[in-house]
Amino acid sequence: MCAKAYNDGVKMSFFSAAPGNDPKEILRHFTPNWFAATMGTGVLALMLGDFPYGHPALTVVAQALWCVNVLFFALFSLMFLSRAVFFPESFRRLFHHPVQPLFIGCIPMGFATIVNGMITLWPISAASMVWTNAMWWIDVALSVISVLVVPFYMFTAQEHRMERMTAAWLLPIVPPEVAAASGGLVAQHLAPILGTSVIFVSYVLWAISVPLSMGILTILFLRLTLHKLPHVDMAVSAWLPLGPLGTGAMAMITLGAASRHIFSLTDLAPMALLWQDAGVMVALVLWGFGLWWMIMAIVFTLRYLREGLPFNMGWWGFTFPLGVFDSATYLLAKETQFSPFLYLGTAFTVLLAVFWVIVTKRSLSGMWTARLFRDPSLSIETGMMISKEDRI
């Protein structure tokens, strides 16, 4: 009787968590993992803008994708804030789930693609740089919130086990280095009085994020060795290590170039030249480490495909990590003039576009039917309440 009641309770909790087409329930179940779609769309727009063999029409496509990304980011932000305002209890419950809060990091990373697009996809003017600089500081604030708040809840309110650990732990940690890479781009177009603060803050953000990411990757290697591959639902997380390694490399190159621009007429000019040269060297090291993880991710994915790979919003993990690794590849091609980097970057862009088309098609289908609007933290909460009542 108790077992039957428990099973019935779990079934009831699942269906009670399904929002259907009720707008209120869709808002109540809206989770930050939707911002992964803005990350993937934004980074594809940026990579199409960098594509070395593109037609002028490709720039128009990249700008159109950037505009679509802005609209979706605004929509998702409104929905996420609406959940916090109108459903505060379910919003607080989100932070006690072991997986869903990790996607808070997707918010500043998605916003960073918008900031970068302001520089790389559109004409730059004094007025536009005022807005871009302000937006970058907002992204910094969001990144700091992510890297502080989410780990705090991981340490104090959530339950984690080594065998359940995945590369998704990187999501709240990586935003500061993404902001650092953006800061390098922004500072290159600012006056020294403004650019100095951007550069120093960016180096601090890089120092916060990259060592933490390296620690997580070490733990991940141990976890994979001891407990083998994660469950198929987290299969795409194998691609996430490309994120911190790609953005870490990007930041070293963009900040090196920005330092040379900002400090060229100051006493720090010799140091700025060192930062630029050292940045390329560090970027090469991180890129090489990322190449190993990319090969492993491809092998893991092929194995998962044989077992069946069900679609979920985690599939957006195919896009942004590959995109920032692609961006680092293009930057290395520019700095080193080593042609294989250019060819690899081109191939990565094509692969990124293929991934984006597949994932976007499935995401739009799930969005239209509201099938993907389901917060697991609410399912757990309801299931626990019902099972306790049944036991009583």
Backbone torsions as a table, in degrees:
resi	resn	phi	psi	omega
1	MET	NA	-46.5	-179.4
2	CYS	-63.0	-41.6	-179.9
3	ALA	-63.9	-42.8	-179.8
4	LYS	-64.0	-42.9	179.7
5	ALA	-62.9	-38.5	179.8
6	TYR	-65.8	-44.9	179.6
7	ASN	-62.2	-42.5	178.0
8	ASP	-61.9	-37.6	179.5
9	GLY	-64.9	-41.2	178.5
10	VAL	-63.5	-42.8	177.8
11	LYS	-61.9	-43.8	178.9
12	MET	-61.9	-39.4	-179.1
13	SER	-65.3	-36.9	179.9
14	PHE	-64.6	-48.7	-176.6
15	PHE	-72.5	-30.5	176.8
16	SER	-69.8	-24.1	179.3
17	ALA	-83.8	-12.2	-178.8
18	ALA	-76.1	119.1	-173.6
19	PRO	-76.2	-18.8	-176.5
20	GLY	62.1	-138.5	179.4
21	ASN	-110.5	14.9	178.5
22	ASP	-74.7	116.9	-178.0
23	PRO	-56.6	-37.0	179.7
24	LYS	-64.6	-41.4	-179.9
25	GLU	-70.3	-34.0	176.5
26	ILE	-62.4	-42.9	176.5
27	LEU	-63.4	-42.8	-178.1
28	ARG	-63.8	-28.7	-177.9
29	HIS	-100.0	4.9	-177.8
30	PHE	-70.7	126.2	-176.9
31	THR	-116.8	157.0	-177.0
32	PRO	-68.6	-8.4	179.3
33	ASN	-65.9	-15.5	175.6
34	TRP	-65.7	-24.7	178.8
35	PHE	-68.9	-14.8	173.7
36	ALA	-62.3	-28.3	177.6
37	ALA	-67.3	-35.5	177.6
38	THR	-71.9	-32.2	175.9
39	MET	-62.9	-49.4	-177.0
40	GLY	-66.3	-42.4	-180.0
41	THR	-67.7	-42.2	-179.7
42	GLY	-64.4	-42.1	-177.7
43	VAL	-71.1	-31.1	175.5
44	LEU	-65.4	-41.9	177.3
45	ALA	-58.3	-43.2	180.0
46	LEU	-65.0	-40.6	-178.6
47	MET	-72.1	-33.1	174.5
48	LEU	-65.6	-33.9	176.1
49	GLY	-67.9	-28.8	179.5
50	ASP	-90.5	-7.2	-173.4
51	PHE	-58.1	122.8	-170.5
52	PRO	-74.5	-19.0	-176.5
53	TYR	-114.5	29.2	-173.2
54	GLY	-83.1	160.8	173.1
55	HIS	-93.3	153.0	177.4
56	PRO	-52.2	-29.6	178.5
57	ALA	-64.4	-24.3	-179.8
58	LEU	-67.1	-32.0	176.3
59	THR	-65.0	-38.4	177.6
60	VAL	-64.1	-41.2	177.1
61	VAL	-62.4	-43.1	179.5
62	ALA	-62.4	-42.6	178.8
63	GLN	-65.9	-37.8	178.1
64	ALA	-64.6	-42.9	177.5
65	LEU	-62.6	-39.3	178.1
66	TRP	-61.2	-43.0	179.3
67	CYS	-64.4	-42.6	176.7
68	VAL	-61.2	-39.8	179.7
69	ASN	-62.9	-40.9	178.2
70	VAL	-61.4	-43.4	-179.6
71	LEU	-63.1	-45.0	-179.3
72	PHE	-68.9	-36.1	177.8
73	PHE	-63.9	-41.7	178.3
74	ALA	-64.0	-42.8	179.5
75	LEU	-62.6	-48.6	-178.2
76	PHE	-65.0	-37.1	178.1
77	SER	-63.2	-42.7	178.4
78	LEU	-62.8	-41.9	-179.7
79	MET	-67.0	-40.7	-178.8
80	PHE	-67.8	-42.3	177.7
81	LEU	-67.4	-34.9	177.9
82	SER	-64.1	-38.9	176.8
83	ARG	-62.1	-42.1	-179.6
84	ALA	-63.6	-36.0	-176.5
85	VAL	-80.5	-46.1	-171.7
86	PHE	-93.2	-19.5	179.3
87	PHE	-132.0	61.9	-173.8
88	PRO	-61.8	-33.8	-178.5
89	GLU	-67.4	-46.7	178.3
90	SER	-67.6	-30.5	177.7
91	PHE	-66.1	-42.7	177.9
92	ARG	-66.0	-33.9	-179.8
93	ARG	-63.2	-30.1	-179.6
94	LEU	-55.3	-37.8	-173.5
95	PHE	-76.6	-7.7	177.9
96	HIS	-96.4	-5.6	177.7
97	HIS	-79.8	142.7	-175.6
98	PRO	-73.8	-13.8	-176.0
99	VAL	-118.3	-48.4	-171.4
100	GLN	-56.6	-41.3	-179.6
101	PRO	-64.0	-21.8	179.7
102	LEU	-58.7	-30.0	-177.1
103	PHE	-76.1	-3.6	172.5
104	ILE	-56.0	-33.1	179.2
105	GLY	-63.7	-19.2	179.0
106	CYS	-68.8	-23.6	-177.2
107	ILE	-65.8	-56.3	178.2
108	PRO	-65.8	-31.7	179.9
109	MET	-70.1	-37.0	174.9
110	GLY	-65.6	-39.3	179.3
111	PHE	-66.4	-33.4	-180.0
112	ALA	-62.7	-33.7	178.3
113	THR	-65.6	-30.6	177.1
114	ILE	-70.4	-42.8	178.2
115	VAL	-60.9	-47.2	-179.3
116	ASN	-63.2	-38.3	179.5
117	GLY	-63.2	-31.0	177.1
118	MET	-59.9	-27.1	-177.2
119	ILE	-95.5	-43.0	-171.1
120	THR	-92.2	-19.0	-174.6
121	LEU	-111.2	-14.3	-175.0
122	TRP	-128.2	155.9	177.3
123	PRO	-59.3	140.9	-177.4
124	ILE	-99.2	133.2	176.5
125	SER	-138.1	171.7	178.3
126	ALA	-61.6	-40.4	-179.9
127	ALA	-66.4	-42.7	-178.4
128	SER	-65.7	-33.0	-179.6
129	MET	-72.1	-27.6	174.2
130	VAL	-62.3	-46.4	178.4
131	TRP	-66.7	-42.6	-177.9
132	THR	-63.9	-42.4	178.5
133	ASN	-62.6	-42.6	178.7
134	ALA	-63.8	-42.3	178.7
135	MET	-63.4	-36.9	179.7
136	TRP	-63.8	-40.9	179.0
137	TRP	-65.7	-34.2	174.0
138	ILE	-62.9	-42.6	178.7
139	ASP	-62.9	-37.2	176.8
140	VAL	-61.5	-45.0	-180.0
141	ALA	-61.8	-44.1	178.7
142	LEU	-63.9	-37.5	-179.8
143	SER	-66.4	-41.9	179.3
144	VAL	-65.4	-40.2	176.4
145	ILE	-59.4	-44.1	-179.1
146	SER	-61.9	-48.3	-173.5
147	VAL	-74.9	-16.3	178.1
148	LEU	-99.2	-48.5	-172.2
149	VAL	-71.4	-48.3	-175.5
150	VAL	-64.2	-48.9	175.7
151	PRO	-59.1	-34.3	178.0
152	PHE	-59.2	-44.1	177.7
153	TYR	-69.3	-32.7	175.7
154	MET	-62.3	-38.1	-177.3
155	PHE	-78.3	-26.7	-168.5
156	THR	-117.5	-27.1	-169.8
157	ALA	-125.8	-13.5	-175.4
158	GLN	-108.6	159.7	176.6
159	GLU	-109.8	124.8	-179.7
160	HIS	-130.9	148.3	176.0
161	ARG	-131.9	150.8	-178.6
162	MET	-56.5	-42.7	-176.5
163	GLU	-68.9	-17.3	179.3
164	ARG	-99.7	-3.1	-178.4
165	MET	-68.3	138.1	175.7
166	THR	-134.7	176.1	177.8
167	ALA	-68.0	-7.0	176.1
168	ALA	-61.8	-19.5	174.9
169	TRP	-58.5	-21.5	-179.2
170	LEU	-72.3	-24.8	-169.7
171	LEU	-56.0	-46.5	179.1
172	PRO	-78.9	-11.5	-176.0
173	ILE	-90.3	-32.1	-172.3
174	VAL	-74.2	-29.3	-175.2
175	PRO	-49.7	-39.2	179.4
176	PRO	-60.6	-37.9	179.7
177	GLU	-75.6	-27.1	172.1
178	VAL	-64.2	-43.8	176.4
179	ALA	-63.8	-34.9	178.0
180	ALA	-64.4	-42.9	177.9
181	ALA	-63.1	-40.6	176.6
182	SER	-65.3	-38.3	179.0
183	GLY	-59.9	-36.3	176.5
184	GLY	-62.8	-38.0	176.9
185	LEU	-68.6	-45.0	-177.1
186	VAL	-63.9	-44.9	-175.3
187	ALA	-63.1	-27.4	-179.9
188	GLN	-65.3	-15.0	-177.4
189	HIS	-119.2	18.2	179.6
190	LEU	-112.1	159.3	172.5
191	ALA	-70.2	152.8	-177.6
192	PRO	-53.0	-36.3	-177.0
193	ILE	-64.5	-31.3	177.0
194	LEU	-91.7	-38.4	-175.7
195	GLY	-67.3	-28.9	-179.5
196	THR	-59.9	-47.1	179.7
197	SER	-63.2	-41.0	-179.3
198	VAL	-61.7	-42.8	-178.0
199	ILE	-66.2	-49.1	-177.1
200	PHE	-65.8	-41.1	176.9
201	VAL	-63.2	-38.3	-179.0
202	SER	-65.4	-41.3	177.7
203	TYR	-64.2	-37.0	176.5
204	VAL	-65.2	-42.6	178.6
205	LEU	-61.5	-41.5	177.5
206	TRP	-61.1	-42.3	-178.4
207	ALA	-68.1	-28.2	176.1
208	ILE	-72.4	-44.1	-167.9
209	SER	-84.7	-47.3	-171.5
210	VAL	-65.2	-46.6	177.4
211	PRO	-61.0	-40.0	176.7
212	LEU	-62.1	-41.2	179.0
213	SER	-64.1	-40.6	178.0
214	MET	-62.9	-38.3	176.7
215	GLY	-63.6	-41.6	179.0
216	ILE	-65.7	-40.4	179.1
217	LEU	-64.3	-34.9	176.3
218	THR	-64.2	-45.7	177.4
219	ILE	-62.8	-39.7	179.8
220	LEU	-62.1	-41.0	177.7
221	PHE	-61.2	-42.7	178.2
222	LEU	-64.5	-43.7	-179.7
223	ARG	-61.4	-43.0	179.0
224	LEU	-65.1	-35.4	179.5
225	THR	-68.7	-42.4	-175.5
226	LEU	-82.6	-37.5	-170.6
227	HIS	-120.8	6.4	175.6
228	LYS	65.8	-164.5	-171.5
229	LEU	-70.4	150.4	176.6
230	PRO	-66.4	172.0	176.1
231	HIS	-59.3	153.3	-175.5
232	VAL	-58.2	-28.1	178.9
233	ASP	-63.8	-24.0	179.5
234	MET	-108.0	22.0	-174.9
235	ALA	-59.8	-41.9	-174.0
236	VAL	-70.3	-14.4	177.8
237	SER	-61.3	-15.4	177.5
238	ALA	-61.3	-23.0	-179.4
239	TRP	-84.8	-15.1	-172.7
240	LEU	-63.6	-32.0	178.2
241	PRO	-58.0	-22.2	176.6
242	LEU	-63.2	-24.6	-177.4
243	GLY	-62.6	-62.2	-178.3
244	PRO	-64.2	-31.6	179.9
245	LEU	-72.7	-39.0	177.6
246	GLY	-68.3	-48.8	-178.3
247	THR	-71.3	-31.6	175.5
248	GLY	-61.6	-41.8	177.7
249	ALA	-68.1	-43.4	177.7
250	MET	-56.2	-47.0	-176.4
251	ALA	-61.8	-40.5	-179.3
252	MET	-62.7	-37.5	-179.3
253	ILE	-76.4	-47.1	-177.4
254	THR	-67.3	-37.1	178.9
255	LEU	-71.6	-33.2	175.7
256	GLY	-63.1	-44.2	178.3
257	ALA	-66.3	-39.5	179.3
258	ALA	-66.1	-38.1	179.5
259	SER	-62.5	-42.2	179.4
260	ARG	-64.0	-36.3	179.2
261	HIS	-70.7	-46.1	-172.7
262	ILE	-75.6	-38.4	-172.0
263	PHE	-102.4	12.1	-173.7
264	SER	-61.4	-30.0	-177.7
265	LEU	-109.0	22.2	-179.4
266	THR	-119.5	178.0	177.7
267	ASP	-68.1	-15.5	179.9
268	LEU	-87.7	6.0	-177.6
269	ALA	-56.7	-47.0	177.7
270	PRO	-62.0	-38.2	178.4
271	MET	-66.4	-36.4	179.8
272	ALA	-63.1	-38.3	176.5
273	LEU	-63.6	-39.0	177.1
274	LEU	-64.3	-43.3	179.0
275	TRP	-60.2	-38.0	-179.5
276	GLN	-67.3	-46.5	-179.8
277	ASP	-66.5	-43.7	179.1
278	ALA	-65.3	-33.2	179.3
279	GLY	-61.5	-41.2	178.3
280	VAL	-65.7	-40.4	179.7
281	MET	-63.8	-47.1	179.0
282	VAL	-63.0	-39.4	179.0
283	ALA	-61.8	-39.7	177.8
284	LEU	-62.7	-40.9	179.5
285	VAL	-64.3	-47.3	-180.0
286	LEU	-64.7	-38.2	179.7
287	TRP	-64.4	-41.8	178.6
288	GLY	-63.3	-40.6	176.2
289	PHE	-63.2	-40.5	178.7
290	GLY	-64.7	-34.2	179.1
291	LEU	-62.3	-39.3	177.0
292	TRP	-61.1	-46.8	180.0
293	TRP	-64.2	-34.2	179.6
294	MET	-65.7	-43.9	178.4
295	ILE	-61.7	-43.0	178.3
296	MET	-63.9	-39.5	179.6
297	ALA	-63.0	-39.9	178.4
298	ILE	-64.1	-44.9	179.5
299	VAL	-63.2	-44.5	178.7
300	PHE	-60.1	-44.2	-177.5
301	THR	-63.6	-41.3	178.3
302	LEU	-61.9	-38.1	178.3
303	ARG	-67.6	-43.5	178.7
304	TYR	-62.2	-37.1	-179.0
305	LEU	-61.6	-32.8	177.4
306	ARG	-66.9	-28.7	-179.0
307	GLU	-89.1	-13.1	-175.0
308	GLY	100.1	124.8	-174.4
309	LEU	-121.1	93.9	-177.1
310	PRO	-69.2	145.3	-177.6
311	PHE	-77.6	138.6	168.0
312	ASN	-151.8	177.2	-176.8
313	MET	-66.0	-16.2	175.7
314	GLY	-62.7	-17.0	178.6
315	TRP	-61.5	-20.3	176.2
316	TRP	-64.7	-13.1	174.1
317	GLY	-64.9	-13.5	174.4
318	PHE	-71.3	-20.0	-166.0
319	THR	-101.0	-67.5	-171.7
320	PHE	-59.8	-47.5	179.3
321	PRO	-58.1	-42.8	177.4
322	LEU	-64.9	-37.5	-178.8
323	GLY	-64.3	-44.6	-179.6
324	VAL	-71.8	-31.5	174.6
325	PHE	-66.6	-36.1	175.7
326	ASP	-64.4	-42.9	179.4
327	SER	-62.4	-41.9	177.2
328	ALA	-62.1	-35.9	179.4
329	THR	-64.8	-44.3	177.3
330	TYR	-62.9	-40.8	179.7
331	LEU	-64.9	-39.4	177.2
332	LEU	-66.6	-36.2	176.7
333	ALA	-61.4	-40.4	-179.4
334	LYS	-69.2	-41.3	-175.3
335	GLU	-77.4	-34.6	-174.1
336	THR	-100.5	-17.6	-174.9
337	GLN	58.1	27.8	178.2
338	PHE	-93.0	108.5	-169.1
339	SER	-59.4	-33.0	178.4
340	PRO	-57.5	-30.1	176.4
341	PHE	-62.4	-39.7	-179.7
342	LEU	-66.0	-42.4	179.8
343	TYR	-66.9	-41.1	178.4
344	LEU	-65.4	-41.6	178.5
345	GLY	-60.0	-40.4	177.9
346	THR	-63.0	-44.5	179.3
347	ALA	-64.2	-39.6	179.5
348	PHE	-64.7	-37.6	179.1
349	THR	-64.2	-42.6	178.0
350	VAL	-62.5	-44.7	178.4
351	LEU	-62.9	-40.1	177.8
352	LEU	-60.7	-43.3	-180.0
353	ALA	-63.6	-39.3	177.9
354	VAL	-63.6	-47.4	178.0
355	PHE	-57.9	-44.8	-176.4
356	TRP	-62.0	-43.4	180.0
357	VAL	-60.8	-45.9	-178.5
358	ILE	-63.5	-48.3	-175.4
359	VAL	-70.3	-38.4	179.4
360	THR	-63.5	-42.9	-179.8
361	LYS	-59.4	-45.3	-178.6
362	ARG	-71.9	-34.7	179.7
363	SER	-68.1	-42.0	178.8
364	LEU	-63.6	-37.4	176.7
365	SER	-63.5	-45.4	178.9
366	GLY	-67.2	-32.5	177.4
367	MET	-69.0	-41.8	-178.1
368	TRP	-63.9	-39.0	-179.2
369	THR	-89.8	-3.7	-177.9
370	ALA	65.2	13.7	-178.1
371	ARG	-68.0	-29.9	-176.7
372	LEU	-88.1	-5.7	177.9
373	PHE	-88.1	83.9	179.8
374	ARG	-149.5	119.6	-178.3
375	ASP	-94.3	113.2	-179.8
376	PRO	-60.3	-26.9	-179.9
377	SER	-65.7	-31.6	176.4
378	LEU	-74.6	-34.3	176.9
379	SER	-63.5	-43.8	179.7
380	ILE	-63.8	-43.1	-178.5
381	GLU	-61.4	-47.4	-178.2
382	THR	-66.5	-41.6	-179.1
383	GLY	-62.9	-38.7	179.5
384	MET	-66.0	-40.6	-179.0
385	MET	-65.2	-42.8	-178.1
386	ILE	-68.0	-42.3	-178.8
387	SER	-64.8	-35.5	177.8
388	LYS	-66.4	-41.5	179.1
389	GLU	-64.0	-39.0	179.7
390	ASP	-65.6	-38.2	179.9
391	ARG	-67.2	-33.7	177.5
392	ILE	-68.5	NA	NA
